[in-house]
């Protein structure tokens, strides 16, 4: 029986998602942080202290997410990113609903990551972020 042209095999679907036997990826790679198994009040205060700790970044600095403060897909935890620009006046995220995660988030730093997917693999891609969620990158981070 001939396959309909719109149907994909499981291997074709995996390839479209950027998955293959050669390049395996855990789709649930962000494991729950250990401190969430205990007192949540302690975890919340720890996140607050991390969030309030400021770092002065400059173009060319390597950065990574602070533990427990990653709220976007890229860069991944532990992946370095490079500061491309520090904005003198933050851009406010245009999300217009007060209940949205990014509502009025001050985006004050432009960060570049090496894209690791598809035909653009290896390209430097720029994103705007709130610098309070980042720390200097070290190999141990």
GITA-V235673 format. One record per run of one state. SS is the DSSP state (hx for helix, st for strand, lp for the rest). FROM is the first residue (numbers start at 0). LEN is the number of residues. Records with the same first field share a line. If there is no record, write none. Layout:
BEGIN
SS->FROM-LEN  FROM-LEN
END
This chain:
BEGIN
lp->0-9  16-17  37-2  52-9  65-15  92-13  114-3  120-3  129-1  136-5
hx->9-7  33-4  39-13  117-3  130-3
st->61-4  80-12  105-9  123-6  133-3
END
